[in-house]
């Protein structure tokens, strides 16, 4: 019998899926048919640390898998932010227009957000290991092309390809972690995942500033892309040797085999029909109609077409939800399984993760504009300003599960509350146009810790409610929520800052006033996270 209540995480239960009712019965039955029997014993957690046997020999240790996939993830996350610091140099070198520069920055994010859920589903259909390596190869090649781009148009096109590679690669990280680690080791791996994911925002600013200021061989901004090439090539060499597909991969989301039509199921052959192309088209169109106005709205003065596009995106989301529900009822394999969306806590978790990432990205964006424009910091000094935020986020992400059980239950609302206080504190200490002194260090550290407490426990506890065969769908939903949150945060809070600064940053005082307004808005958003965290039961929101 599978052990479903590991003592290492008392408040969370089995991190592999549901602990009672029909979900458990289905998992037990499926595990007998598909899973490695060695993983269904109480000693599975200790054996997982050594890795399953593959082809008569011991597979590489899970630690190697974690190191490789988190390194790939770090590259993908860094590239969301690394271009921010390099933007002025890119604009001067390529003579980019304002809209062109905005698309250079946002093109990566748009294709990334549109294809994330599809990347998760392809991993479930074809294999998470194979899709991770495929995405890594696309990402590495596109990084080389970006670094060699000769025009703004070329750079925009290659950034779109780079984002597509990241979308194929990044969802596999969470799925491989979910299916490789169990119990306490999974909680620690998820803590490392969360720390890398969001601290990469600050890390991108730091790395970007250092590379631009170094101006290696007069290359200016190009190393911010070319730095990915040797790292990507190393991972492509090590990956085939050190990555393994966990035993007994789950089937794509859909009805149990016993309910499928036998002849049709046997004739289906390859599992690619489960890709759900109509659902993909609807979702991609909805995300594009949502993201493009957010990216270009500020620059274009929020034209009417942008508001129409946002309205149409809401309509397409409703059509997508209706289509996916109908497809599931017919026995098909929807792009997002309705049972994943209905999992306890999932809808509220999606909102809170998006909100936390929006606050994180908006804060970093506004602070970058202030310290570089208002305070006149160099790119490197601007990047180093965010070290306390990155370190605090990483430390909390790796260690929050060491807290007593009763503290873990209030970690998420406490994190949002600490983040709200830190945003308000940052605005206060910088409001007079100074550099904030040691109090800024305290405020930035608190912001990183608060956002990590709001994010890391939420991610782990939400995935605890999802069945293992739904790990790919759940990871795609949660990572897409985080990505859309990042994009929304930059668009919304960036617009607040630029609007308060009248579109310019003429002086330290004016910039500080704009930052104060933005920090008040950020604090309000974080307080919304506190209120949502206090919701106990509203239908499936719990």
C-alpha positions as CSV (number, residue, x, y, z in Angstrom):
1,X,0.0,0.0,0.0
2,X,1.3,3.4,-0.9
3,X,2.2,5.6,2.0
4,X,0.2,8.8,1.7
5,X,1.0,10.8,4.7
6,X,4.7,11.5,4.9
7,X,5.6,12.8,8.4
8,X,8.1,15.3,6.9
9,X,5.2,17.6,5.8
10,X,2.4,17.2,8.3
11,X,0.1,20.1,7.0
12,X,0.4,19.1,3.3
13,X,-0.2,15.4,3.1
14,X,1.0,13.3,0.1
15,X,2.7,15.6,-2.4
16,X,2.0,13.1,-5.2
17,X,-1.8,13.6,-5.3
18,X,-5.1,13.1,-3.6
19,X,-5.2,11.2,-0.4
20,X,-8.7,9.9,-0.4
21,X,-11.7,8.8,-2.4
22,X,-11.9,7.9,-6.1
23,X,-8.7,9.8,-7.0
24,X,-6.7,7.5,-4.7
25,X,-8.3,4.4,-6.0
26,X,-7.6,5.4,-9.6
27,X,-3.9,6.2,-8.7
28,X,-3.4,2.8,-7.0
29,X,-4.9,0.9,-9.9
30,X,-2.9,2.8,-12.4
31,X,0.3,2.5,-10.4
32,X,0.0,-1.3,-10.5
33,X,-0.2,-1.2,-14.2
34,X,2.3,1.4,-15.1
35,X,4.6,2.4,-12.3
36,X,7.8,0.9,-11.2
37,X,6.8,-1.3,-8.2
38,X,9.8,-0.1,-6.3
39,X,8.2,3.3,-6.0
40,X,5.0,2.1,-4.4
41,X,6.5,1.1,-1.0
42,X,7.1,3.1,2.2
43,X,10.8,3.1,1.4
44,X,10.3,4.8,-2.0
45,X,11.6,8.1,-0.7
46,X,14.9,6.7,0.3
47,X,15.3,4.7,-2.9
48,X,14.4,7.8,-5.0
49,X,17.5,9.5,-3.7
50,X,19.5,6.9,-5.5
51,X,17.5,6.9,-8.7
52,X,15.6,4.0,-10.4
53,X,17.3,1.3,-12.4
54,X,17.3,1.9,-16.1
55,X,18.2,-0.8,-18.6
56,X,19.8,-3.0,-15.9
57,X,21.9,-0.3,-14.5
58,X,21.4,2.4,-11.9
59,X,20.2,5.7,-13.3
60,X,22.0,8.9,-12.4
61,X,21.2,10.4,-9.0
62,X,18.2,12.7,-8.9
63,X,20.6,15.5,-7.7
64,X,22.1,15.6,-11.2
65,X,18.7,15.9,-12.8
66,X,17.8,18.7,-10.4
67,X,21.0,20.6,-11.1
68,X,20.6,20.3,-14.9
69,X,16.9,21.3,-15.1
70,X,17.3,24.1,-12.7
71,X,20.2,25.5,-14.6
72,X,18.2,25.4,-17.8
73,X,15.3,27.1,-15.9
74,X,17.6,29.8,-14.6
75,X,18.7,30.7,-18.1
76,X,15.1,30.9,-19.3
77,X,14.1,33.1,-16.3
78,X,17.1,35.3,-16.6
79,X,16.3,36.1,-20.2
80,X,12.9,37.6,-19.2
81,X,14.7,40.3,-17.3
82,X,18.3,40.5,-18.5
83,X,17.4,42.7,-21.5
84,X,15.9,45.4,-19.3
85,X,19.3,46.6,-18.2
86,X,20.7,46.3,-21.8
87,X,17.8,48.2,-23.4
88,X,19.5,51.6,-23.7
89,X,22.5,50.1,-25.3
90,X,20.4,48.0,-27.7
91,X,18.5,51.1,-28.7
92,X,21.6,53.1,-29.4
93,X,23.4,50.4,-31.3
94,X,20.5,49.2,-33.5
95,X,18.7,52.6,-33.7
96,X,15.5,50.9,-32.5
97,X,12.3,52.8,-32.1
98,X,10.4,52.9,-28.8
99,X,7.9,50.3,-30.0
100,X,10.7,48.2,-31.5
101,X,12.6,48.2,-28.3
102,X,9.5,47.2,-26.4
103,X,8.9,44.2,-28.7
104,X,12.6,43.2,-28.2
105,X,11.9,43.0,-24.5
106,X,8.4,41.6,-24.7
107,X,8.6,39.3,-27.7
108,X,10.3,36.6,-25.6
109,X,7.6,36.9,-23.0
110,X,4.7,36.8,-25.5
111,X,5.7,33.6,-27.2
112,X,6.8,32.1,-23.8
113,X,3.3,32.8,-22.3
114,X,1.4,31.6,-25.4
115,X,3.2,28.2,-25.6
116,X,3.8,27.3,-22.0
117,X,0.7,25.0,-21.6
118,X,1.4,23.4,-25.0
119,X,4.9,22.7,-23.9
120,X,3.6,21.0,-20.8
121,X,1.3,18.9,-22.8
122,X,4.0,17.9,-25.4
123,X,6.1,16.8,-22.4
124,X,3.3,14.5,-21.3
125,X,2.8,13.1,-24.8
126,X,6.4,12.8,-26.0
127,X,8.4,12.6,-22.8
128,X,9.6,15.3,-20.4
129,X,13.3,14.5,-20.9
130,X,13.0,14.7,-24.6
131,X,11.1,17.9,-24.7
132,X,13.4,19.5,-22.1
133,X,16.4,18.8,-24.3
134,X,14.5,19.9,-27.5
135,X,13.5,23.2,-25.9
136,X,17.1,23.7,-24.6
137,X,18.5,23.2,-28.1
138,X,16.0,25.7,-29.6
139,X,16.7,28.2,-26.8
140,X,20.5,27.9,-27.1
141,X,20.4,28.3,-30.9
142,X,18.1,31.3,-30.7
143,X,20.4,32.9,-28.1
144,X,23.3,32.7,-30.5
145,X,21.1,34.2,-33.2
146,X,20.0,37.1,-30.9
147,X,23.7,37.8,-30.0
148,X,24.5,38.1,-33.7
149,X,21.4,40.0,-34.8
150,X,22.2,43.0,-37.1
151,X,18.8,44.7,-37.1
152,X,15.9,45.3,-34.7
153,X,13.6,43.2,-36.8
154,X,16.0,40.2,-36.6
155,X,16.4,40.6,-32.9
156,X,12.6,40.7,-32.4
157,X,12.2,37.5,-34.5
158,X,14.9,35.6,-32.7
159,X,13.5,36.7,-29.3
160,X,10.2,35.1,-30.3
161,X,12.0,31.9,-31.1
162,X,14.0,32.1,-27.9
163,X,10.7,32.4,-25.9
164,X,9.3,29.4,-27.8
165,X,12.3,27.3,-26.8
166,X,11.9,28.3,-23.2
167,X,8.2,27.4,-23.3
168,X,9.1,23.9,-24.5
169,X,11.8,23.5,-21.8
170,X,10.5,25.1,-18.6
171,X,7.3,23.2,-18.0
172,X,9.3,20.0,-18.0
173,X,11.3,21.2,-15.0
174,X,8.3,21.1,-12.7
175,X,7.0,17.9,-14.1
176,X,10.3,16.1,-13.8
177,X,10.7,17.3,-10.2
178,X,7.1,16.1,-9.4
179,X,7.7,12.7,-10.8
180,X,11.3,12.1,-9.6
181,X,11.2,13.2,-6.0
182,X,8.8,12.2,-3.2
183,X,8.0,13.3,0.4
184,X,10.5,15.6,2.0
185,X,13.0,15.5,-0.9
186,X,10.2,16.8,-3.2
187,X,9.5,19.7,-0.9
188,X,13.2,20.6,-0.9
189,X,13.4,20.3,-4.7
190,X,10.3,22.5,-5.1
191,X,11.8,25.0,-2.7
192,X,14.9,25.2,-5.0
193,X,12.6,25.5,-8.0
194,X,10.7,28.4,-6.5
195,X,13.9,30.2,-5.4
196,X,15.4,29.9,-8.9
197,X,12.2,30.9,-10.7
198,X,11.6,34.2,-8.9
199,X,15.1,35.2,-7.8
200,X,16.0,35.0,-11.4
201,X,14.2,38.3,-11.9
202,X,16.8,40.1,-9.8
203,X,19.6,37.9,-11.0
204,X,18.8,38.9,-14.6
205,X,19.2,42.6,-13.6
206,X,22.6,41.8,-12.0
207,X,24.0,39.7,-14.7
208,X,22.8,42.0,-17.4
209,X,24.3,45.0,-15.7
210,X,27.7,43.3,-15.3
211,X,27.8,42.1,-18.9
212,X,26.8,45.5,-20.4
213,X,29.2,47.4,-18.2
214,X,32.1,45.0,-19.0
215,X,31.6,45.7,-22.8
216,X,33.6,42.6,-23.7
217,X,35.7,43.2,-26.8
218,X,33.5,46.2,-27.6
219,X,30.4,43.9,-28.0
220,X,28.1,46.1,-25.9
221,X,24.8,44.3,-25.3
222,X,25.4,41.1,-27.2
223,X,26.9,39.1,-24.3
224,X,23.6,39.2,-22.5
225,X,22.4,36.6,-25.1
226,X,25.7,34.9,-26.0
227,X,26.3,34.0,-22.4
228,X,23.6,31.3,-22.8
229,X,25.4,29.5,-25.6
230,X,28.3,27.8,-23.7
231,X,26.0,27.0,-20.8
232,X,23.4,25.6,-23.1
233,X,25.9,23.5,-25.0
234,X,27.3,22.1,-21.8
235,X,23.8,21.1,-20.6
236,X,23.1,19.5,-24.1
237,X,26.2,17.4,-23.6
238,X,25.4,16.4,-20.0
239,X,21.7,16.1,-20.4
240,X,21.4,12.9,-22.5
241,X,23.7,11.2,-20.0
242,X,22.4,12.5,-16.7
243,X,18.7,13.0,-17.3
244,X,16.3,10.1,-17.1
245,X,12.6,9.8,-17.7
246,X,11.0,8.7,-14.4
247,X,9.6,5.2,-14.5
248,X,5.9,4.7,-15.5
249,X,5.1,8.0,-17.2
250,X,1.5,9.0,-16.7
251,X,-0.8,8.9,-19.7
252,X,-2.1,12.2,-21.1
253,X,-5.0,13.7,-19.2
254,X,-8.3,12.1,-20.2
255,X,-10.5,9.2,-19.3
256,X,-9.1,6.0,-17.8
257,X,-8.2,3.3,-20.3
258,X,-11.1,1.1,-19.2
259,X,-13.6,3.7,-20.4
260,X,-11.9,4.4,-23.8
261,X,-13.3,2.8,-26.9
262,X,-11.0,-0.2,-27.3
263,X,-10.5,-0.3,-31.1
264,X,-10.1,3.5,-31.3
265,X,-7.7,3.5,-28.4
266,X,-5.5,0.8,-30.0
267,X,-5.6,2.5,-33.5
268,X,-4.6,5.8,-32.1
269,X,-0.9,4.7,-32.1
270,X,1.2,7.7,-31.2
271,X,-0.3,9.9,-28.5
272,X,-0.1,13.1,-30.5
273,X,-3.9,13.3,-31.0
274,X,-4.0,14.3,-27.3
275,X,-2.4,17.7,-28.2
276,X,-5.9,19.3,-28.7
277,X,-5.1,21.6,-31.5
278,X,-8.5,23.6,-31.4
279,X,-7.9,24.2,-27.7
280,X,-4.3,25.4,-28.5
281,X,-5.6,27.8,-31.1
282,X,-8.2,29.3,-28.8
283,X,-5.7,29.6,-25.9
284,X,-3.0,31.1,-28.0
285,X,-5.3,33.7,-29.5
286,X,-6.7,34.6,-26.0
287,X,-3.2,35.0,-24.6
288,X,-2.0,37.1,-27.6
289,X,-5.0,39.4,-27.4
290,X,-4.3,39.8,-23.7
291,X,-0.5,40.3,-23.8
292,X,0.0,42.5,-26.9
293,X,-2.2,45.4,-25.6
294,X,-0.5,45.2,-22.3
295,X,2.9,45.4,-23.9
296,X,2.2,48.2,-26.4
297,X,-0.6,50.0,-24.6
298,X,1.6,52.5,-22.6
299,X,3.7,53.4,-25.7
300,X,0.6,53.9,-27.9
301,X,-1.5,55.8,-25.4
302,X,-3.9,52.9,-24.7
303,X,-5.7,53.1,-28.1
304,X,-9.2,51.7,-28.6
305,X,-8.0,48.6,-30.4
306,X,-6.1,47.6,-27.3
307,X,-9.3,47.7,-25.1
308,X,-11.2,45.8,-27.8
309,X,-8.4,43.1,-27.9
310,X,-8.6,42.8,-24.1
311,X,-12.4,42.3,-24.3
312,X,-12.0,39.7,-27.0
313,X,-9.4,37.9,-25.0
314,X,-12.0,37.5,-22.2
315,X,-14.5,36.1,-24.7
316,X,-12.0,33.6,-26.0
317,X,-11.1,32.5,-22.5
318,X,-14.8,31.7,-21.9
319,X,-15.0,29.8,-25.3
320,X,-11.8,27.9,-24.4
321,X,-13.2,26.8,-21.0
322,X,-16.5,25.7,-22.6
323,X,-14.7,23.8,-25.4
324,X,-12.4,22.0,-22.9
325,X,-15.2,21.0,-20.7
326,X,-17.2,19.6,-23.6
327,X,-14.1,17.8,-25.0
328,X,-13.5,16.1,-21.6
329,X,-17.2,15.0,-21.3
330,X,-16.9,13.4,-24.8
331,X,-13.9,11.4,-23.5
332,X,-11.2,13.4,-25.3
333,X,-7.9,14.8,-23.9
334,X,-8.3,18.5,-23.4
335,X,-5.3,20.8,-23.3
336,X,-6.2,21.7,-19.7
337,X,-8.0,19.0,-17.9
338,X,-11.1,20.3,-16.0
339,X,-10.2,18.1,-13.1
340,X,-6.9,20.0,-12.7
341,X,-8.7,23.3,-12.7
342,X,-11.2,22.0,-10.1
343,X,-8.5,20.6,-7.9
344,X,-8.8,22.0,-4.3
345,X,-7.1,25.3,-4.1
346,X,-6.1,25.5,-7.8
347,X,-8.2,28.5,-8.9
348,X,-7.3,30.6,-5.9
349,X,-3.6,29.5,-6.3
350,X,-3.5,30.7,-9.9
351,X,-4.8,34.1,-8.9
352,X,-2.4,34.5,-6.0
353,X,0.6,33.2,-7.9
354,X,-0.1,35.7,-10.7
355,X,-0.6,38.5,-8.2
356,X,2.7,37.7,-6.4
357,X,4.7,37.5,-9.6
358,X,3.0,40.7,-10.9
359,X,4.1,42.6,-7.7
360,X,7.6,41.1,-8.0
361,X,8.0,42.2,-11.7
362,X,6.4,45.5,-11.2
363,X,8.6,46.4,-8.2
364,X,11.8,45.4,-10.0
365,X,10.8,47.3,-13.2
366,X,9.9,50.5,-11.3
367,X,13.0,50.3,-9.1
368,X,15.2,49.8,-12.2
369,X,13.8,52.9,-13.9
370,X,14.3,54.9,-10.7
371,X,17.8,53.9,-9.8
372,X,19.1,54.2,-13.4
373,X,17.1,57.2,-14.5
374,X,16.4,59.1,-11.3
375,X,19.5,58.3,-9.3
376,X,21.8,57.9,-12.2
377,X,23.2,54.5,-11.3
378,X,25.4,52.6,-13.8
379,X,24.0,49.3,-15.1
380,X,26.1,47.3,-12.8
381,X,25.3,49.3,-9.7
382,X,21.6,49.2,-10.6
383,X,21.8,45.4,-10.9
384,X,23.7,45.0,-7.6
385,X,20.9,47.0,-5.9
386,X,18.7,44.0,-6.1
387,X,21.1,41.4,-4.5
388,X,19.3,41.6,-1.1
389,X,16.0,40.8,-2.8
390,X,17.4,37.8,-4.7
391,X,19.3,36.4,-1.7
392,X,16.3,36.7,0.6
393,X,14.0,35.1,-1.9
394,X,16.4,32.2,-2.4
395,X,17.0,31.6,1.3
396,X,13.3,31.6,2.2
397,X,12.5,29.4,-0.8
398,X,15.0,26.7,0.3
399,X,14.2,26.8,4.0
400,X,10.6,27.7,4.6
401,X,9.6,24.0,5.1
402,X,11.9,23.9,8.2
403,X,9.4,26.2,10.0
404,X,7.0,24.6,12.6
405,X,3.8,23.3,11.1
406,X,1.6,25.9,12.6
407,X,3.8,28.7,11.1
408,X,3.7,27.1,7.6
409,X,-0.1,27.4,7.6
410,X,0.2,31.3,7.8
411,X,3.3,31.6,5.6
412,X,1.4,32.7,2.5
413,X,-0.7,35.5,4.0
414,X,2.2,36.5,6.2
415,X,4.4,36.7,3.1
416,X,2.0,39.0,1.3
417,X,1.7,41.2,4.4
418,X,5.5,41.5,4.7
419,X,5.7,42.3,1.0
420,X,3.1,45.1,1.4
421,X,5.1,46.6,4.3
422,X,8.4,46.4,2.3
423,X,6.9,48.1,-0.7
424,X,5.6,50.9,1.4
425,X,8.9,51.1,3.3
426,X,10.9,51.3,0.0
427,X,8.8,54.2,-1.2
428,X,9.1,56.0,2.1
429,X,12.9,55.7,2.4
430,X,13.4,56.9,-1.2
431,X,10.8,59.6,-1.3
432,X,13.2,62.4,-0.6
433,X,15.3,61.6,-3.6
434,X,18.2,60.0,-1.7
435,X,19.6,56.6,-2.1
436,X,17.8,55.3,1.0
437,X,20.9,54.3,3.0
438,X,20.8,51.1,5.1
439,X,17.0,51.3,5.4
440,X,16.7,50.5,1.7
441,X,18.7,47.4,2.3
442,X,16.2,46.3,5.0
443,X,13.3,47.1,2.8
444,X,14.7,45.2,-0.2
445,X,15.5,42.2,1.9
446,X,12.0,42.2,3.4
447,X,10.5,42.3,-0.1
448,X,12.4,39.3,-1.3
449,X,11.5,37.3,1.9
450,X,7.9,38.3,1.8
451,X,7.4,37.4,-1.9
452,X,9.1,34.1,-1.3
453,X,6.9,33.2,1.6
454,X,3.9,34.1,-0.5
455,X,5.0,32.0,-3.4
456,X,7.0,28.9,-2.4
457,X,4.6,27.3,0.2
458,X,1.6,28.1,-2.1
459,X,3.3,26.3,-5.1
460,X,4.1,23.2,-3.0
461,X,0.7,23.0,-1.3
462,X,-1.2,23.5,-4.5
463,X,0.7,20.7,-6.3
464,X,0.0,18.4,-3.3
465,X,-3.7,18.4,-4.4
466,X,-3.0,17.3,-8.0
467,X,-2.8,13.7,-9.0
468,X,0.5,12.6,-10.4
469,X,-0.8,11.9,-13.9
470,X,-2.0,15.5,-14.0
471,X,1.4,17.0,-13.1
472,X,2.1,18.2,-16.6
473,X,-1.2,20.1,-16.9
474,X,-0.9,21.5,-13.4
475,X,2.7,22.7,-13.9
476,X,1.7,24.3,-17.2
477,X,-1.2,26.2,-15.6
478,X,0.8,27.4,-12.6
479,X,3.9,28.5,-14.6
480,X,1.7,30.2,-17.2
481,X,0.0,32.1,-14.3
482,X,3.4,33.1,-13.0
483,X,4.5,34.2,-16.5
484,X,1.3,36.2,-17.2
485,X,1.7,37.7,-13.8
486,X,5.2,38.9,-14.7
487,X,4.0,40.5,-17.9
488,X,1.0,42.1,-16.3
489,X,3.1,43.5,-13.5
490,X,5.5,45.2,-15.8
491,X,2.7,46.6,-17.9
492,X,0.4,47.8,-15.1
493,X,2.9,49.0,-12.5
494,X,5.2,50.3,-15.2
495,X,2.3,52.3,-16.6
496,X,1.7,53.7,-13.0
497,X,5.3,54.7,-12.7
498,X,5.6,56.3,-16.1
499,X,2.3,58.0,-15.8
500,X,3.2,59.5,-12.4
501,X,6.6,60.6,-13.9
502,X,4.7,62.2,-16.9
503,X,6.5,59.8,-19.2
504,X,9.9,61.0,-18.3
505,X,12.3,60.8,-15.4
506,X,13.6,64.4,-15.3
507,X,15.1,64.4,-11.8
508,X,15.7,62.3,-8.7
509,X,12.8,64.1,-6.9
510,X,10.3,63.6,-9.7
511,X,11.4,59.9,-10.1
512,X,11.1,59.4,-6.3
513,X,7.6,60.8,-6.3
514,X,6.6,58.5,-9.2
515,X,8.2,55.5,-7.3
516,X,6.2,56.4,-4.1
517,X,2.9,56.3,-6.1
518,X,3.9,53.0,-7.6
519,X,4.9,51.5,-4.2
520,X,1.6,52.5,-2.7
521,X,-0.1,50.6,-5.6
522,X,2.2,47.6,-5.1
523,X,1.4,47.6,-1.4
524,X,-2.3,47.6,-2.2
525,X,-1.9,44.7,-4.6
526,X,0.0,42.7,-1.9
527,X,-2.8,43.4,0.6
528,X,-5.2,41.9,-1.9
529,X,-3.1,38.8,-1.6
530,X,-3.5,38.8,2.1
531,X,-7.3,39.0,1.8
532,X,-7.4,36.2,-0.8
533,X,-5.2,34.1,1.5
534,X,-7.8,34.4,4.2
535,X,-10.5,32.8,2.0
536,X,-11.2,29.3,3.4
537,X,-14.1,28.0,1.4
538,X,-15.9,29.5,-1.5
539,X,-16.8,26.6,-3.7
540,X,-13.5,25.1,-4.9
541,X,-11.5,28.1,-3.7
542,X,-10.0,26.9,-0.4
